[in-house]
Structures are given as C-alpha cells and as structure tokens.
Amino acid sequence: MSVKQQIESKLSNALPLTLLEVVNESHMHSVPPGSESHFKVVLVSAEFAGKRAVARHQLVYGVLADELAGPVHALALHTYTVEEWQQRNAAAPASPECLGGSRHDRG
C-alpha cells in the first residue's frame, strides 16, 4: 500500500468525513522521483465543529503519527467544517512553490 493510500485509509477510518483529498506533492520538492514524502490533505468533517485549527491539526497528527514519524516529511493540512467548506466555494488554497533546496545544492 502506498503512503498516500495509508493516509487515506487511516483518515477515512478515524473521522466522519464529507470530503477527503490527499495529494502527493513530492514532485514539487527536491526529492528523488517517485517519492511519497510531501502531502497536501484537505478534510471536511463535522468533527471539526467548534475546534480551532490547532486542535483540528493535532487530531489529524494523532491519526497519522506513524506516517509522520516515518516517510512523511511535510503535511499541509486544510481542515474545514461543511459550512466553512461551502463558504470557500469548495476550494482549498493552492500550494506554494517549494523554496527549500536539497542538501546537495548547498555549497
């Protein structure tokens, strides 16, 4: 099972989700081709009602603790209630370009 599939499975089993999008953005970073280390995750859930962003993210981090301790280097989280998602016109922010570099690029 790929890392992306693991993330999808764990989140689907742990939370009542209206929407789940997991995007492997590793290709946008200085990593080897085929890497699964950088992800953007969009979650819409009633579970987030009344919770601040930090509490929402902590909930997700708890579910994905093994992945964050292992293959996942970066996790961009976008967590919304159904109402918030509708107010955003069902659109998550675009990911910025990678500003980092490889250790091999440093001189």
WOTA-V825865 format. One line per field, one symbol per residue. ss: DSSP state (H for helix, E for strand, C for the rest). burial: # if it has 24 or more other C-alpha atoms within 12 Angstrom, else .. Layout:
ss = ???
burial = ???
This chain:
ss = CCHHHHHHHHHHHHCCEEEEEEEECHHHCCCCCCCCCEEEEEEEEHHHCCCCHHHHHHHHHHHCHHHHHCCCCEEEEEEECHHHHHHCCCCCCCCCCCCCCCHHHCC
burial = ..##..##.##...#.#.########.##......##########.##.......##..##..#..#....###########..#......#...............
